[in-house]
Amino acid sequence: MNSRSRFALNTGLILLGIFSAAFGLKGFLLSSHFIDGGVTGISMLLSSMSGIPLAILISVINLPFIAVGYKQIGKAFALKSALAIAGLSLCLAFVKFPDVTSDKLLTAIFGGFFIGAGIGLAMRGGAVLDGTEIAALLVSKSTHILKVGDVILILNIFIFAAAALLLGVESALYSMLTYFSASKTVDFLVYGIEEYHGITIVSAHSQNIRRAILHDLSRGVTVYQGRGGLSETEQEILYCVVTRLEIAKVKSIIEEIDASAFVVIHHIADASGGMVKKRILH
């Protein structure tokens, strides 16, 4: 894909993300006084308490995080994100969306879904609509103790605790459901159905397992030379990367050849090259 096509695709993804997130906010959450997590949730909570328009708060509160993104990630990312957040603010301020439903459960689930879809699409286009992960990255680098996920979790605990005090426990609980729906939607859109997993296999029948994986799945297999910690015998260790949908097939292959094989499966954020298909993220 050439640079013009890539630019057009990224722009389209970001625009779709802006309208999806705005629809989730104005079409579902705002009328029910539910909030999302992260910087968006902080903006919604402050807007509810102060009366300041959400469109203004989203831009103002995200601005410091965009500045951090400029230093930590790069100029192109910061510029895209600034334009995307500005577009979301304009969309919230001037575009009218219908109030879809008054059902609280549907509001929480589908409001979160559309917000998550918007954030995920923007991320696929190389931008962010919420500066939470940028803030978490900065804190994790500063402390060297907390991971990015830990910082986001702690931040959201404070946000939803504040929501419980200011908006009521019921609204806070529905807001947590909104956040859960949004985060799962973001994960799906960013990682997709081809979410990758690494599989480590230790077996006396490693050659047969390797050939079966190569033949049945057309996946590459790396062979390490290892030694048993207890037995101290030399043995081969297999490592392969497969999609989430292929895990069951690999486990079936292993069980057919060596039911006693030692198998470890772990999640991989991304993989490219070799015999792994590359996902388009930016």
FIKEKE-956708 format. One line per 3 residues: number of its first residue (from 1); their letters; for each residue x, y, z of C-alpha. Coordinates in Angstrom, 2 decimals, padded with zeros to 5 digits. Each point is the difference from the previous one (the first is absolute). Layout:
! FIKEKE-956708
NUM = a = X,Y,Z | ...
***
This chain:
! FIKEKE-956708
1 = mns = 000.00,000.00,000.00 | 001.51,003.37,-001.05 | 000.23,003.06,002.23
4 = rsr = -003.09,001.71,-001.47 | -002.16,-003.07,000.47 | 001.32,-000.42,003.53
7 = fal = -000.75,003.66,000.79 | -003.53,-000.32,-001.41 | -000.64,-003.19,001.98
10 = ntg = 001.30,001.50,003.25 | -002.03,003.15,-000.50 | -003.14,-002.03,-000.66
13 = lil = 000.56,-002.11,003.11 | 000.51,003.07,002.17 | -003.14,001.70,-001.36
16 = lgi = -002.07,-003.13,000.59 | 001.46,-000.16,003.49 | -000.96,003.59,000.74
19 = fsa = -003.64,-000.49,-001.03 | -000.26,-003.35,001.77 | 001.31,001.40,003.29
22 = afg = -002.21,003.10,-000.27 | -003.03,-002.20,-000.69 | 000.79,-002.14,003.05
25 = lkg = 000.25,003.10,002.18 | -002.93,002.07,-001.26 | -002.25,-002.83,-001.16
28 = fll = 000.31,-002.08,003.17 | 002.03,001.12,003.01 | -000.58,003.72,000.57
31 = ssh = -003.77,-000.20,000.42 | 000.36,-002.77,002.61 | 002.90,001.68,001.85
34 = fid = 002.30,-002.97,-000.49 | 003.72,000.49,-000.54 | 002.83,-001.91,-001.61
37 = ggv = 003.43,-000.60,001.50 | 003.23,001.87,-000.66 | 000.33,003.60,-001.11
40 = tgi = -003.41,-000.16,-001.68 | -001.55,-001.07,003.31 | 001.73,002.83,001.87
43 = sml = -001.28,002.49,-002.58 | -003.55,-001.36,000.27 | 000.08,000.08,003.80
46 = lss = 001.27,003.59,000.09 | -002.54,001.04,-002.62 | -002.81,-001.53,002.05
49 = msg = 001.14,001.80,003.14 | 000.99,003.39,-001.43 | -002.30,000.43,-002.98
52 = ipl = 002.93,000.71,-002.30 | -000.69,-001.53,-003.44 | 001.58,-003.42,-000.49
55 = ail = 001.35,001.07,-003.39 | 002.21,002.60,001.69 | 001.17,-002.21,002.87
58 = isv = 001.02,-002.90,-002.25 | 002.32,002.27,-001.97 | 001.42,001.83,003.02
61 = inl = 000.65,-003.08,002.16 | 001.52,-002.02,-002.84 | 002.34,002.83,-001.04
64 = pfi = 002.79,-000.75,002.54 | -000.03,-003.66,-000.98 | 000.36,000.88,-003.66
67 = avg = 003.06,002.06,000.95 | 001.40,-003.07,001.77 | -000.81,-002.10,-003.06
70 = ykq = 001.99,002.45,-002.14 | 003.08,-000.56,002.15 | -000.41,-003.73,000.59
73 = igk = -001.40,-001.26,-003.31 | 000.51,002.61,-002.69 | -001.26,003.01,-001.91
76 = afa = -002.24,-001.88,-002.45 | -001.80,-001.84,002.79 | -000.51,003.19,002.03
79 = lks = -001.31,001.93,-003.01 | -002.43,-002.76,-000.98 | -001.22,-000.34,003.59
82 = ala = -000.43,003.75,000.45 | -002.06,000.22,-003.19 | -002.03,-003.08,000.96
85 = iag = -000.84,001.36,003.46 | -000.84,003.40,-001.49 | -002.25,-001.77,-002.50
88 = lsl = -001.74,-001.88,002.83 | -000.55,003.27,001.87 | -001.50,001.65,-003.09
91 = cla = -002.17,-003.03,-000.62 | -001.30,000.09,003.58 | -000.65,003.73,-000.24
94 = fvk = -001.73,000.23,-003.38 | -001.26,-003.40,-001.18 | -003.42,-001.11,001.25
97 = fpd = -000.47,-003.65,000.95 | -003.28,-001.62,001.05 | -000.40,-001.26,003.56
100 = vts = -000.19,-003.67,-000.93 | -001.40,-001.67,003.11 | -000.93,000.68,003.61
103 = dkl = 000.77,-003.56,001.08 | 002.95,000.24,002.38 | 001.51,-003.38,-000.82
106 = lta = -000.15,000.58,-003.76 | 001.38,003.50,000.50 | 003.01,-001.29,001.95
109 = ifg = 000.80,-002.86,-002.37 | -000.53,001.71,-003.34 | 001.27,003.39,001.15
112 = gff = 003.22,-001.75,001.00 | 000.03,-001.93,-003.26 | -000.18,003.09,-002.21
115 = iga = 002.55,001.91,002.10 | 002.34,-003.00,-000.06 | -000.51,-000.36,-003.74
118 = gig = 000.87,003.66,-000.47 | 003.17,-000.24,002.09 | 001.02,-003.24,-001.70
121 = lam = -000.55,001.33,-003.52 | 001.98,003.14,000.81 | 002.84,-002.15,001.35
124 = rgg = -000.02,-002.04,-003.21 | 000.34,003.31,-001.81 | 003.03,000.96,002.09
127 = avl = -001.63,002.41,002.48 | -001.75,-000.01,003.38 | -003.26,001.53,001.18
130 = dgt = 000.86,-000.49,003.67 | 003.36,000.84,001.58 | -000.23,-002.60,002.78
133 = eia = 002.57,-002.40,-001.42 | 002.45,002.84,-000.66 | -000.34,001.08,003.63
136 = all = 000.41,-003.58,001.19 | 003.13,-000.42,-002.14 | 001.55,003.13,001.53
139 = vsk = -000.77,-001.08,003.58 | 001.28,-003.54,-000.56 | 003.29,001.33,-001.41
142 = sth = 000.36,002.40,002.91 | -000.63,-002.52,002.77 | 001.54,-003.15,-001.56
145 = ilk = -002.32,-001.95,002.33 | -003.47,000.26,-001.48 | -000.80,-001.36,-003.44
148 = vgd = -002.18,001.93,-002.46 | -002.96,-002.27,000.74 | 000.46,000.56,003.76
151 = vil = -000.06,003.78,-000.42 | -003.17,-000.13,-002.11 | -001.67,-002.27,002.57
154 = iln = 000.89,002.29,002.93 | -001.15,003.07,-001.93 | -003.35,-001.59,-000.79
157 = ifi = -000.50,-001.11,003.61 | 000.23,003.64,001.07 | -002.28,001.13,-002.86
160 = faa = -002.76,-002.48,000.81 | 000.33,000.61,003.75 | -000.52,003.69,-000.69
163 = aal = -002.95,-000.86,-002.24 | -001.56,-002.03,002.83 | 000.28,003.01,002.34
166 = llg = -001.14,002.65,-002.47 | -002.44,-001.83,-002.29 | -001.17,-002.82,002.26
169 = ves = 000.95,-003.65,000.34 | -002.40,-001.20,-002.72 | 001.39,002.39,-002.59
172 = aly = 003.54,-000.98,000.98 | -000.78,-003.69,-000.42 | -001.54,000.57,-003.43
175 = sml = 003.01,002.16,-000.87 | 002.32,-002.89,000.88 | -002.01,-002.18,-002.36
178 = tyf = 000.39,002.70,-002.66 | 003.76,000.01,000.48 | 000.18,-003.80,-000.18
181 = sas = -001.97,-000.01,-003.26 | 002.18,002.77,-001.45 | 003.30,-001.64,000.97
184 = ktv = -000.98,-003.36,-001.47 | -001.07,001.69,-003.23 | 003.33,001.86,-000.19
187 = dfl = 001.90,-003.27,000.52 | -001.94,-001.71,-002.77 | 000.47,002.82,-002.49
190 = vyg = 003.70,000.47,000.75 | 000.99,-003.66,000.21 | -002.85,-001.44,-002.04
193 = iee = -001.05,-003.60,-000.29 | 003.61,-000.83,-000.91 | 001.25,000.69,003.49
196 = yhg = 003.34,-001.77,000.23 | 001.20,-002.50,002.58 | 003.42,-001.56,000.49
199 = iti = 000.15,-003.72,000.77 | 003.02,-001.70,001.59 | 000.06,-003.79,-000.28
202 = vsa = 002.34,-002.42,001.78 | -000.40,-003.58,-001.19 | 002.01,-003.12,-000.73
205 = hsq = -001.84,-000.08,-003.35 | 000.88,003.56,-001.00 | 000.90,-000.89,-003.60
208 = nir = -003.41,-001.56,-000.67 | -001.79,002.95,001.61 | 002.09,002.47,-002.01
211 = rai = -000.79,-001.73,-003.29 | -003.72,-000.17,000.84 | -000.20,003.73,000.78
214 = lhd = 001.87,000.89,-003.18 | -002.19,-002.29,-002.13 | -003.43,000.57,001.55
217 = lsr = 000.21,003.71,000.88 | 002.78,001.32,-002.25 | 001.43,001.77,003.03
220 = gvt = 003.69,000.44,000.64 | 001.57,-001.82,002.94 | 003.22,001.01,001.73
223 = vyq = 002.08,-002.79,001.57 | 002.09,000.76,003.09 | 002.53,-002.33,001.52
226 = grg = -000.73,-000.39,003.70 | 000.79,-002.16,002.99 | -002.28,-001.35,002.68
229 = gls = 000.50,001.68,003.37 | -000.55,-003.25,001.92 | 001.12,-002.68,-002.44
232 = ete = 002.69,002.18,-001.67 | -000.68,-001.86,-003.27 | 000.32,001.90,-003.27
235 = qei = -003.32,000.61,-001.77 | -001.60,002.19,-002.65 | -002.38,002.81,000.95
238 = lyc = -002.51,001.15,-002.63 | -001.40,003.50,-000.23 | -002.68,001.18,-002.43
241 = vvt = -002.32,002.99,-000.38 | -003.63,-000.62,-000.97 | -003.28,001.89,000.02
244 = rle = -002.58,-000.45,002.74 | -002.12,-002.15,-002.29 | 002.89,-002.39,-000.66
247 = iak = 000.82,-000.78,003.64 | -002.51,-002.86,000.21 | 001.45,-001.57,-003.17
250 = vks = 003.56,000.16,001.36 | -001.08,-001.53,003.32 | -001.80,-002.76,-001.90
253 = iie = 003.14,-000.75,-002.03 | 002.11,-000.15,003.16 | -002.44,-002.29,001.82
256 = eid = -000.15,-002.41,-002.93 | 003.78,-000.32,-000.15 | 001.01,000.39,003.66
259 = asa = -002.73,000.44,002.62 | 002.64,000.51,002.72 | 001.76,002.90,-001.76
262 = fvv = 000.62,003.15,002.03 | -001.76,002.96,-001.66 | 000.04,003.69,000.94
265 = ihh = -002.26,002.52,-001.81 | 000.31,003.76,000.40 | -001.47,003.08,-001.65
268 = iad = 002.01,002.10,-002.47 | -000.91,003.62,-000.69 | 001.19,-000.17,-003.62
271 = asg = 002.16,-002.08,-002.33 | 001.34,000.42,-003.52 | 002.34,-001.60,-002.49
274 = gmv = 000.76,-003.65,-000.59 | -003.17,-001.99,-000.52 | -002.18,002.38,002.02
277 = kkr = -002.47,002.29,-001.77 | 000.52,003.65,000.91 | -002.95,002.01,001.30
280 = ilh = -000.44,003.62,-001.05 | 000.23,002.20,003.10 | 001.29,003.32,-001.31
***
